[in-house]
């Protein structure tokens, strides 16, 4: 009986360790750029009957501990959604679970969506949440089995844009800067279309000349910029594949490592990908790249 109880305890412990844990991101200090409002979060199906979240005002971080052979590496997953929603399932939790199964600690960040009703500076709220999430993992790296200087960001579409900004707009606190980035069908160019998108969905006003310079991301790449892993489909009709190739070129010109994978088909928003067009290969390629950091 004692033996059976011990076995049950070990199995229960293993299950609890592997289960994801969700924390309130700003539980221990005031939330930056917060404005009281009557806005309430809600979720509904938005992509192949998978849930998306809207009106996020209370950011959370859901941790998926590394399973099998832990590597000590960690990735914060940033779902896409154009800064108007977040594809929290297929570009969030499904991806984090896949990385966890490959020995990488993954944390889904449900970041605040920019909204003048809920924030004093809507354009800064998503970035503030990313920085706070990185700092949290660094400060709590030992309990989670994470190597404190091996923490990266992985974003999709607008989430990839956010990951790129977090990599290029260096924080004065070293705790808040990512060590590497993975950018899946992201946004890096500053053209008329992307400028309009930023003004409509992130800033809610025209950009100033200084903000225009800050958002010309390809010109901000430096030797100190974190290495990047990039994925894109060449038939993407939402974010052109050159969003990835131009950023990879800018990194390479500065002597920064960039690994790029282009798929002939796949479109936009494929998440973990599909076997039919080959896009499902990217998660194993990404895990291999992360393990080499």
DOBATI-835382 format. One line per 2 residues: number of its first residue (from 1); their letters; for each residue x, y, z of C-alpha. Coordinates in nm, 3 decimals. Layout:
N
NUM> a> X:Y:Z ~ ...
//
This chain:
293
1> xx> 0.000:0.000:0.000 ~ 0.283:0.238:0.085
3> xx> 0.444:0.162:-0.251 ~ 0.117:0.230:-0.437
5> xx> 0.072:0.560:-0.250 ~ 0.424:0.667:-0.342
7> xx> 0.361:0.583:-0.708 ~ 0.036:0.780:-0.700
9> xx> 0.216:1.076:-0.542 ~ 0.487:1.072:-0.808
11> xx> 0.233:1.052:-1.089 ~ 0.026:1.332:-0.938
13> xx> 0.336:1.548:-0.899 ~ 0.435:1.488:-1.258
15> xx> 0.091:1.585:-1.384 ~ 0.080:1.904:-1.176
17> xx> 0.425:2.010:-1.288 ~ 0.334:1.961:-1.655
19> xx> 0.005:2.149:-1.631 ~ 0.006:2.514:-1.741
21> xx> -0.011:2.779:-1.470 ~ -0.162:3.124:-1.528
23> xx> -0.050:3.431:-1.335 ~ -0.171:3.790:-1.332
25> xx> 0.111:3.981:-1.498 ~ 0.096:4.300:-1.289
27> xx> -0.010:4.143:-0.961 ~ 0.279:4.290:-0.760
29> xx> 0.296:4.647:-0.889 ~ 0.085:4.915:-1.059
31> xx> 0.001:4.846:-1.422 ~ 0.177:5.088:-1.656
33> xx> -0.043:5.312:-1.874 ~ -0.359:5.189:-1.701
35> xx> -0.684:5.387:-1.730 ~ -1.003:5.280:-1.548
37> xx> -1.286:5.195:-1.787 ~ -1.601:4.994:-1.838
39> xx> -1.439:4.784:-2.111 ~ -1.473:4.408:-2.052
41> xx> -1.282:4.122:-2.209 ~ -1.466:3.857:-2.406
43> xx> -1.379:3.563:-2.630 ~ -1.539:3.406:-2.934
45> xx> -1.451:3.178:-3.224 ~ -1.266:3.364:-3.497
47> xx> -1.047:3.117:-3.686 ~ -1.169:2.768:-3.781
49> xx> -1.389:2.773:-3.470 ~ -1.090:2.841:-3.243
51> xx> -1.115:3.107:-2.976 ~ -0.979:3.458:-2.994
53> xx> -0.988:3.715:-2.714 ~ -1.101:4.076:-2.744
55> xx> -1.076:4.387:-2.524 ~ -0.791:4.247:-2.313
57> xx> -0.742:4.479:-2.015 ~ -0.597:4.239:-1.756
59> xx> -0.287:4.073:-1.902 ~ -0.189:3.723:-1.797
61> xx> 0.105:3.490:-1.850 ~ 0.031:3.119:-1.886
63> xx> 0.337:2.900:-1.833 ~ 0.384:2.561:-1.996
65> xx> 0.680:2.393:-1.821 ~ 0.934:2.212:-2.037
67> xx> 0.866:1.839:-2.062 ~ 1.073:1.537:-2.162
69> xx> 1.433:1.671:-2.165 ~ 1.424:2.034:-2.047
71> xx> 1.671:2.261:-2.225 ~ 1.661:2.560:-1.989
73> xx> 1.541:2.778:-2.279 ~ 1.219:2.979:-2.255
75> xx> 0.997:3.154:-2.508 ~ 0.717:3.405:-2.455
77> xx> 0.446:3.345:-2.717 ~ 0.269:3.653:-2.857
79> xx> -0.048:3.571:-3.055 ~ -0.140:3.781:-3.355
81> xx> -0.463:3.958:-3.439 ~ -0.379:4.297:-3.582
83> xx> -0.380:4.461:-3.235 ~ -0.761:4.435:-3.239
85> xx> -0.788:4.076:-3.111 ~ -0.558:3.788:-3.016
87> xx> -0.565:3.442:-3.172 ~ -0.500:3.303:-2.827
89> xx> -0.565:2.939:-2.919 ~ -0.397:2.852:-3.248
91> xx> -0.122:3.116:-3.220 ~ -0.093:3.089:-2.843
93> xx> -0.172:2.786:-2.632 ~ -0.133:2.528:-2.909
95> xx> 0.212:2.663:-2.989 ~ 0.319:2.679:-2.624
97> xx> 0.213:2.319:-2.571 ~ 0.411:2.209:-2.877
99> xx> 0.725:2.384:-2.752 ~ 0.678:2.241:-2.404
101> xx> 0.669:1.890:-2.550 ~ 1.004:1.967:-2.717
103> xx> 1.179:2.059:-2.392 ~ 1.129:2.437:-2.410
105> xx> 0.944:2.632:-2.143 ~ 0.677:2.842:-2.316
107> xx> 0.460:3.117:-2.175 ~ 0.156:3.257:-2.356
109> xx> 0.126:3.630:-2.297 ~ -0.228:3.760:-2.319
111> xx> -0.114:4.119:-2.360 ~ -0.336:4.424:-2.332
113> xx> -0.482:4.537:-2.660 ~ -0.431:4.906:-2.737
115> xx> -0.737:5.113:-2.663 ~ -0.763:5.486:-2.577
117> xx> -1.046:5.398:-2.338 ~ -0.828:5.168:-2.128
119> xx> -0.482:5.320:-2.154 ~ -0.314:5.657:-2.119
121> xx> -0.070:5.553:-2.395 ~ -0.231:5.275:-2.599
123> xx> 0.069:5.243:-2.830 ~ 0.290:5.147:-2.535
125> xx> 0.067:4.901:-2.349 ~ 0.147:4.582:-2.547
127> xx> 0.521:4.650:-2.527 ~ 0.500:4.724:-2.154
129> xx> 0.336:4.383:-2.102 ~ 0.603:4.204:-2.306
131> xx> 0.880:4.368:-2.106 ~ 0.711:4.282:-1.778
133> xx> 0.671:3.920:-1.890 ~ 1.039:3.890:-1.980
135> xx> 1.139:4.045:-1.648 ~ 0.909:3.805:-1.461
137> xx> 1.071:3.500:-1.621 ~ 1.420:3.632:-1.549
139> xx> 1.340:3.701:-1.183 ~ 1.176:3.359:-1.146
141> xx> 1.405:3.162:-1.374 ~ 1.532:2.913:-1.114
143> xx> 1.191:2.791:-0.992 ~ 1.087:2.737:-1.353
145> xx> 1.411:2.567:-1.462 ~ 1.500:2.849:-1.700
147> xx> 1.846:2.981:-1.786 ~ 1.803:3.352:-1.715
149> xx> 1.991:3.472:-2.026 ~ 1.811:3.233:-2.263
151> xx> 1.467:3.392:-2.285 ~ 1.318:3.483:-2.622
153> xx> 0.997:3.609:-2.779 ~ 0.792:3.432:-3.045
155> xx> 0.524:3.630:-3.225 ~ 0.271:3.581:-3.504
157> xx> 0.167:3.861:-3.741 ~ 0.099:4.164:-3.516
159> xx> 0.252:3.962:-3.232 ~ 0.564:3.927:-3.446
161> xx> 0.562:4.303:-3.500 ~ 0.546:4.339:-3.121
163> xx> 0.833:4.091:-3.079 ~ 1.039:4.289:-3.331
165> xx> 0.972:4.617:-3.148 ~ 1.072:4.451:-2.818
167> xx> 1.397:4.344:-2.986 ~ 1.477:4.685:-3.139
169> xx> 1.348:4.936:-2.883 ~ 1.601:4.849:-2.617
171> xx> 1.475:4.893:-2.262 ~ 1.694:5.070:-2.006
173> xx> 1.641:4.765:-1.785 ~ 1.844:4.466:-1.899
175> xx> 1.582:4.241:-1.739 ~ 1.328:4.343:-2.002
177> xx> 1.513:4.275:-2.329 ~ 1.476:3.942:-2.516
179> xx> 1.779:3.727:-2.597 ~ 1.637:3.607:-2.932
181> xx> 1.321:3.631:-3.138 ~ 1.108:3.409:-3.358
183> xx> 0.896:3.601:-3.608 ~ 0.619:3.410:-3.783
185> xx> 0.462:3.593:-4.081 ~ 0.544:3.923:-3.912
187> xx> 0.558:4.293:-3.996 ~ 0.884:4.489:-4.020
189> xx> 0.847:4.732:-4.314 ~ 0.738:5.093:-4.281
191> xx> 0.535:5.155:-4.593 ~ 0.213:5.349:-4.645
193> xx> -0.006:5.049:-4.570 ~ 0.171:4.960:-4.245
195> xx> 0.183:5.324:-4.139 ~ -0.194:5.346:-4.176
197> xx> -0.234:5.024:-3.978 ~ -0.024:5.158:-3.691
199> xx> -0.212:5.486:-3.683 ~ -0.552:5.313:-3.691
201> xx> -0.490:5.017:-3.459 ~ -0.203:5.107:-3.225
203> xx> -0.161:5.485:-3.194 ~ -0.516:5.598:-3.278
205> xx> -0.373:5.921:-3.422 ~ -0.120:6.034:-3.684
207> xx> 0.241:5.945:-3.609 ~ 0.479:6.226:-3.520
209> xx> 0.807:6.262:-3.716 ~ 0.993:6.108:-3.420
211> xx> 0.751:5.815:-3.406 ~ 0.792:5.766:-3.779
213> xx> 1.165:5.721:-3.724 ~ 1.105:5.487:-3.431
215> xx> 0.876:5.270:-3.643 ~ 1.108:5.248:-3.940
217> xx> 1.223:4.921:-3.788 ~ 1.459:4.804:-4.061
219> xx> 1.681:5.106:-3.997 ~ 1.702:5.030:-3.624
221> xx> 1.884:4.698:-3.659 ~ 2.225:4.703:-3.490
223> xx> 2.500:4.456:-3.403 ~ 2.339:4.424:-3.059
225> xx> 2.000:4.322:-3.203 ~ 1.900:3.970:-3.091
227> xx> 1.925:3.689:-3.349 ~ 1.602:3.592:-3.522
229> xx> 1.426:3.290:-3.669 ~ 1.176:3.386:-3.939
231> xx> 0.896:3.197:-4.113 ~ 0.672:3.311:-4.396
233> xx> 0.459:3.175:-4.681 ~ 0.527:3.331:-5.018
235> xx> 0.156:3.346:-5.099 ~ 0.075:3.544:-4.782
237> xx> -0.166:3.814:-4.898 ~ -0.185:3.991:-4.560
239> xx> 0.184:4.035:-4.472 ~ 0.413:4.008:-4.774
241> xx> 0.700:3.762:-4.735 ~ 0.950:4.047:-4.783
243> xx> 0.855:4.156:-4.428 ~ 1.070:3.861:-4.319
245> xx> 1.339:3.857:-4.587 ~ 1.419:4.227:-4.549
247> xx> 1.455:4.194:-4.172 ~ 1.678:3.889:-4.217
249> xx> 1.889:4.086:-4.464 ~ 1.919:4.379:-4.222
251> xx> 2.032:4.144:-3.944 ~ 2.283:3.969:-4.167
253> xx> 2.432:4.300:-4.277 ~ 2.499:4.378:-3.910
255> xx> 2.655:4.038:-3.847 ~ 2.354:3.910:-3.652
257> xx> 2.237:3.554:-3.709 ~ 1.912:3.516:-3.900
259> xx> 1.755:3.186:-4.006 ~ 1.472:3.217:-4.256
261> xx> 1.225:2.958:-4.384 ~ 0.997:3.038:-4.676
263> xx> 0.714:2.809:-4.782 ~ 0.566:2.827:-5.131
265> xx> 0.210:2.815:-5.000 ~ 0.043:2.848:-4.664
267> xx> -0.115:3.190:-4.668 ~ -0.146:3.391:-4.349
269> xx> -0.239:3.279:-3.999 ~ -0.146:2.911:-4.028
271> xx> -0.034:2.877:-3.665 ~ 0.139:2.544:-3.618
273> xx> 0.098:2.484:-3.990 ~ -0.037:2.212:-4.216
275> xx> 0.117:1.892:-4.350 ~ -0.044:1.948:-4.689
277> xx> 0.169:2.253:-4.772 ~ 0.470:2.176:-4.552
279> xx> 0.420:2.466:-4.311 ~ 0.390:2.221:-4.020
281> xx> 0.768:2.172:-4.040 ~ 0.844:2.509:-3.886
283> xx> 0.785:2.415:-3.520 ~ 1.056:2.144:-3.524
285> xx> 1.292:2.375:-3.710 ~ 1.220:2.646:-3.452
287> xx> 1.274:2.411:-3.156 ~ 1.608:2.303:-3.303
289> xx> 1.710:2.667:-3.348 ~ 1.607:2.759:-2.992
291> xx> 1.807:2.471:-2.849 ~ 2.116:2.608:-3.027
293> x> 2.091:2.951:-2.861
//
